[in-house]
Amino acid sequence: MADAMHMLGGVDEAGLGPLLGPLVVGGLLLTGPEGKSPWPSLRKTFCKKPRSRKDRRIRIDDSKRVKQGGRGMGELERSALTMWYATHGELPRTVADVLAASITPFEATRYPWYADAHHTSLPRWCDGDSLELDAHVARRELTRVGIDCIAFPFRVVDVGTFNALIRHHDNKSLAHFDATLSIIAAISRAAHGARKDELADVMCTLVVDRQGGRERYADLLGRAFRGTDVSTLSEGPKVSRYGLGSHTEIVFAENGESRAFPTAAASCLAKYVRELCIERLNAWFTKRQPGLKPTAGYYSDGRRFLGEIEDSSAIPMELLVRIR
């Protein structure tokens, strides 16, 4: 008798706190056998934490942990792009290919540092031949254990758009939730589209990494999904759970990327896309000002970076610096 099926999704962000660069929110939707966590099922090819430096399995974990160490950027790229291949069946070839996949229009032409994105090839930090092999192996292993990657959406919220959202809501937390809702909605649509034949009545559990101290989301979900019944299942300091319609449960969880494989993969995707954007920003400025030390965009170092820019008169600061 075949295993009962379930949908499991995850949402996480990268870049909520920095002064420079975009906020990126990522998501992943899987189908697979009900009651089975992907990590142990996929332990032959994937891991949450490597056993040793020689462990070459693909790491799916909180992006901050994946990115640690001297090989961290390569490991992050490998994690994000193997899951990209598992979903789309092909790897992106340039930074522009990645940016074009954002679920909302990303006006890259407003930002001079993305002008060369079409000519910036991928991968950036890991070996291309090894990545191709890893991607094929990962997809084959997912298929072997009965897991299908349905959707791997993300949204690049560029600085100008994020500033506009903050002004609209007069609240950074609500601006962040606005961006998060777009990924929740994308996964909800993907789940609805996948519900046919043997998946017609399959339940979907979506684990969203929680930022800040918010415990109650029912009103926000109700306003976002008008016409859909939103029920409160439980609310607490670490986990809040809601029913969305009759087939979806949304879980807002502290450290969600440690709880659910799709949330960890979403974390890696969001962080990877942000790193591509920050790399382009640094390349543009350092080309015009040799010797300028690159920045990761976080507040203190971002202020240092801004202070060291010699000619900022031609730079649209509204597109470079966040207002909060």
Phi and psi in degrees as a GROMACS rama.xvg file:
@    title "Ramachandran Plot"
@    xaxis  label "Phi"
@    yaxis  label "Psi"
@TYPE xy
-68.4348  147.412  ALA-2
-64.3333  144.061  ASP-3
-64.6921  146.158  ALA-4
-101.789  158.401  MET-5
-147.581  153.005  HIS-6
-106.473  135.841  MET-7
-130.214  125.42  LEU-8
-124.471  164.699  GLY-9
-149.316  151.387  GLY-10
-137.633  135.684  VAL-11
-153.031  165.076  ASP-12
-125.143  165.878  GLU-13
-139.308  134.578  ALA-14
92.8547  29.8072  GLY-15
-74.256  -36.9658  LEU-16
-87.5489  -24.2903  GLY-17
-63.8523  166.089  PRO-18
-89.236  -32.2784  LEU-19
-120.878  153.712  LEU-20
84.5594  166.326  GLY-21
-78.3545  159.535  PRO-22
-85.9471  135.095  LEU-23
-125.718  129.579  VAL-24
-114.219  128.964  VAL-25
-118.83  162.689  GLY-26
-150.808  161.93  GLY-27
-147.578  137.164  LEU-28
-122.494  125.978  LEU-29
-118.242  154.219  LEU-30
-116.509  146.108  THR-31
-172.761  179.348  GLY-32
-60.4918  133  PRO-33
-63.784  138.854  GLU-34
81.4945  4.85053  GLY-35
-114.565  122.315  LYS-36
-72.6095  135.469  SER-37
-60.5961  -33.1771  PRO-38
-56.571  -56.1589  TRP-39
-67.5939  -33.6204  PRO-40
-63.951  -31.9803  SER-41
-104.71  16.9849  LEU-42
-62.4757  -17.6264  ARG-43
-67.2607  -33.1962  LYS-44
-118.352  -29.0543  THR-45
-116.492  157.555  PHE-46
-149.196  159.248  CYS-47
-87.1934  -38.1289  LYS-48
-141.943  127.468  LYS-49
-66.9138  148.452  PRO-50
-71.3744  -32.4853  ARG-51
-159.297  177.71  SER-52
-64.7876  -22.0592  ARG-53
-86.2902  -7.2603  LYS-54
-71.6858  113.199  ASP-55
-102.333  14.1441  ARG-56
-65.0037  156.897  ARG-57
-78.2469  127.153  ILE-58
-92.4808  122.408  ARG-59
-118.049  106.855  ILE-60
-159.331  -178.848  ASP-61
-50.6613  127.712  ASP-62
-58.324  -30.5934  SER-63
-63.2123  -35.7486  LYS-64
-77.3852  -39.5933  ARG-65
-60.9635  -37.2908  VAL-66
-80.3078  -8.41185  LYS-67
-66.7893  149.761  GLN-68
89.8994  172.359  GLY-69
-65.2108  -27.7481  GLY-70
-100.003  11.7604  ARG-71
-60.6161  -42.0855  GLY-72
-65.6143  -39.3534  MET-73
-64.9263  -39.1786  GLY-74
-66.5186  -40.1158  GLU-75
-62.3349  -45.6341  LEU-76
-62.0034  -43.034  GLU-77
-61.5632  -43.9692  ARG-78
-62.6588  -48.5015  SER-79
-65.92  -44.0375  ALA-80
-80.9238  -25.1525  LEU-81
-67.911  -37.7282  THR-82
-71.3373  -32.4304  MET-83
-59.8384  -47.5257  TRP-84
-64.1699  -40.1262  TYR-85
-60.8082  -29.8269  ALA-86
-88.0656  -46.5447  THR-87
-99.0616  -15.9446  HIS-88
79.7858  4.89436  GLY-89
-155.784  158.662  GLU-90
-97.4012  145.331  LEU-91
-68.6662  144.459  PRO-92
-101.211  -21.7675  ARG-93
-138.682  165.08  THR-94
-60.0095  -36.5172  VAL-95
-61.4124  -36.6262  ALA-96
-59.6121  -40.5581  ASP-97
-67.7918  -50.9914  VAL-98
-61.0366  -33.6403  LEU-99
-67.7326  -17.256  ALA-100
-86.3624  -4.54604  ALA-101
-56.4691  137.288  SER-102
-71.3752  -18.2805  ILE-103
-115.625  147.771  THR-104
-54.5993  129.408  PRO-105
-110.958  110.441  PHE-106
-81.0362  72.5119  GLU-107
-62.1886  -26.4844  ALA-108
-66.3309  -17.3789  THR-109
-73.7965  -17.1535  ARG-110
-113.826  110.92  TYR-111
-61.0237  -24.8179  PRO-112
-73.6591  -8.63748  TRP-113
-100.262  6.91451  TYR-114
-62.0853  -29.97  ALA-115
-98.5529  15.3003  ASP-116
-60.6364  -32.2572  ALA-117
-68.1606  -22.1199  HIS-118
-106.116  4.71529  HIS-119
-99.4063  104.551  THR-120
-79.877  157.714  SER-121
-115.822  152.547  LEU-122
-76.9804  160.943  PRO-123
-94.4496  -35.4931  ARG-124
-125.83  -7.05613  TRP-125
-124.724  165.884  CYS-126
-72.4906  130.716  ASP-127
-65.3401  -43.17  GLY-128
-64.9647  -42.1732  ASP-129
-64.7333  -37.9781  SER-130
-63.2789  -43.729  LEU-131
-57.4383  -45.3089  GLU-132
-65.2107  -46.7704  LEU-133
-59.0716  -40.2505  ASP-134
-63.67  -43.4653  ALA-135
-65.4704  -43.2514  HIS-136
-63.1632  -43.0998  VAL-137
-63.1179  -43.8341  ALA-138
-65.4364  -39.5963  ARG-139
-64.7742  -38.7792  ARG-140
-69.2324  -40.6015  GLU-141
-58.6981  -44.4285  LEU-142
-63.6163  -40.6409  THR-143
-59.6159  -38.7258  ARG-144
-92.3856  4.40958  VAL-145
85.4685  21.4819  GLY-146
-103.947  131.972  ILE-147
-120.733  129.179  ASP-148
-85.989  111.031  CYS-149
-85.8545  -43.1435  ILE-150
-153.227  145.133  ALA-151
-136.451  61.4724  PHE-152
-78.9507  156.913  PRO-153
-151.55  160.961  PHE-154
-131.445  124.111  ARG-155
-89.4255  114.686  VAL-156
-100.315  93.2195  VAL-157
-63.9787  165.069  ASP-158
-59.4469  -42.9869  VAL-159
-61.0093  -42.2814  GLY-160
-68.2457  -41.4841  THR-161
-64.0223  -41.1574  PHE-162
-61.3587  -40.0817  ASN-163
-65.3534  -39.3526  ALA-164
-64.6786  -40.3242  LEU-165
-64.0583  -42.4583  ILE-166
-63.988  -40.2217  ARG-167
-63.2288  -45.2615  HIS-168
-90.0291  -17.2763  HIS-169
53.3007  36.1874  ASP-170
-165.028  120.034  ASN-171
-65.9526  -38.0206  LYS-172
-61.9275  -41.8352  SER-173
-70.5622  -33.169  LEU-174
-62.8368  -42.3185  ALA-175
-62.9531  -43.6052  HIS-176
-66.5801  -33.8859  PHE-177
-57.0875  -46.0353  ASP-178
-67.2826  -39.6114  ALA-179
-63.5366  -39.8217  THR-180
-59.1446  -33.987  LEU-181
-64.3873  -33.2652  SER-182
-78.2354  -39.0819  ILE-183
-57.2397  -43.9128  ILE-184
-65.0365  -39.8601  ALA-185
-63.4017  -41.3063  ALA-186
-69.1689  -38.144  ILE-187
-61.4198  -41.6298  SER-188
-65.7143  -41.1651  ARG-189
-64.2415  -39.6328  ALA-190
-64.399  -42.3916  ALA-191
-61.6836  -42.5768  HIS-192
-67.1092  -27.3058  GLY-193
-83.9197  -11.1014  ALA-194
-81.9353  83.0511  ARG-195
-146.853  159.916  LYS-196
52.2164  -121.806  ASP-197
-72.7202  -11.3388  GLU-198
-101.014  10.4261  LEU-199
-57.2511  -38.9854  ALA-200
-112.378  19.909  ASP-201
-71.992  136.723  VAL-202
-79.6686  150.037  MET-203
-121.716  127.729  CYS-204
-111.919  125.258  THR-205
-117.156  117.466  LEU-206
-102.789  115.448  VAL-207
-106.62  125.839  VAL-208
-67.0882  128.838  ASP-209
-90.9331  132.491  ARG-210
-111.017  137.669  GLN-211
77.9056  -167.315  GLY-212
-100.307  7.98402  GLY-213
-62.6271  131.565  ARG-214
-111.787  -20.9037  GLU-215
-116.246  125.774  ARG-216
-126.363  -1.41609  TYR-217
-59.898  -45.3624  ALA-218
-63.9738  -42.4542  ASP-219
-64.5022  -42.3192  LEU-220
-66.4354  -39.3294  LEU-221
-61.9437  -40.8295  GLY-222
-70.3849  -32.9131  ARG-223
-77.1249  -33.9674  ALA-224
-116.404  60.5345  PHE-225
-61.7892  137.254  ARG-226
89.6373  -6.25068  GLY-227
-112.41  134.278  THR-228
-68.845  124.234  ASP-229
-113.013  118.791  VAL-230
-116.912  140.296  SER-231
-87.0999  119.426  THR-232
-93.2457  -40.5225  LEU-233
-168.186  151.735  SER-234
-139.041  132.746  GLU-235
-158.286  177.012  GLY-236
-68.2054  -21.3864  PRO-237
-112.879  -32.7496  LYS-238
-140.819  133.558  VAL-239
-128.164  134.329  SER-240
-126.015  138.453  ARG-241
-137.678  145.928  TYR-242
-92.7292  134.809  GLY-243
-120.609  104.476  LEU-244
68.0086  -154.032  GLY-245
-100.798  -6.90526  SER-246
-126.803  6.19913  HIS-247
-132.054  134.272  THR-248
-118.202  127.781  GLU-249
-107.054  125.917  ILE-250
-115.997  117.245  VAL-251
-95.6669  113.26  PHE-252
-128.635  135.819  ALA-253
-63.4795  134.115  GLU-254
55.4019  45.4821  ASN-255
-59.7431  -30.546  GLY-256
-69.4534  -16.9388  GLU-257
-88.3726  -15.1665  SER-258
-93.549  -32.7473  ARG-259
-136.052  131.715  ALA-260
-54.8902  -47.8392  PHE-261
-62.9811  -33.0095  PRO-262
-68.9894  -38.8244  THR-263
-64.5301  -42.9626  ALA-264
-64.2023  -38.3082  ALA-265
-63.3395  -38.4775  ALA-266
-60.2251  -44.5294  SER-267
-65.4183  -41.8532  CYS-268
-61.4199  -49.8588  LEU-269
-60.8559  -44.7558  ALA-270
-65.267  -40.8185  LYS-271
-62.8494  -46.34  TYR-272
-62.9694  -42.3534  VAL-273
-61.9073  -40.913  ARG-274
-63.114  -37.6511  GLU-275
-60.6651  -41.9534  LEU-276
-66.281  -44.1131  CYS-277
-66.2142  -36.4297  ILE-278
-61.6838  -41.5891  GLU-279
-65.6013  -41.237  ARG-280
-60.323  -48.0904  LEU-281
-62.8092  -41.4824  ASN-282
-62.1331  -40.2157  ALA-283
-65.5365  -46.097  TRP-284
-72.0531  -41.65  PHE-285
-72.1498  -24.9721  THR-286
-66.3406  -36.841  LYS-287
-84.7094  -19.7508  ARG-288
-138.347  79.3468  GLN-289
-54.5838  138.438  PRO-290
96.4727  -13.5069  GLY-291
-68.3757  127.017  LEU-292
-74.9239  127.557  LYS-293
-61.3424  163.76  PRO-294
-129.845  152.398  THR-295
-89.0632  -9.08029  ALA-296
95.2318  -5.16568  GLY-297
-71.9703  163.634  TYR-298
-54.8312  -58.1294  TYR-299
-62.9393  -47.1762  SER-300
-71.629  -30.3031  ASP-301
-63.3903  -40.2193  GLY-302
-64.4306  -41.2134  ARG-303
-58.5492  -46.8892  ARG-304
-60.3132  -47.0603  PHE-305
-61.4663  -39.3182  LEU-306
-68.3539  -24.0225  GLY-307
-92.6256  -10.2144  GLU-308
-67.0693  122.88  ILE-309
-76.6419  -38.9347  GLU-310
-128.458  96.9344  ASP-311
-101.901  4.33843  SER-312
-65.1617  -30.8016  SER-313
-93.2893  3.25176  ALA-314
-96.6183  126.025  ILE-315
-72.16  97.9541  PRO-316
-61.5577  -27.836  MET-317
-62.4254  -25.0543  GLU-318
-96.1507  -5.77775  LEU-319
-108.921  -40.3004  LEU-320
-115.047  131.626  VAL-321
-75.5443  147.088  ARG-322
-81.5215  -19.2201  ILE-323
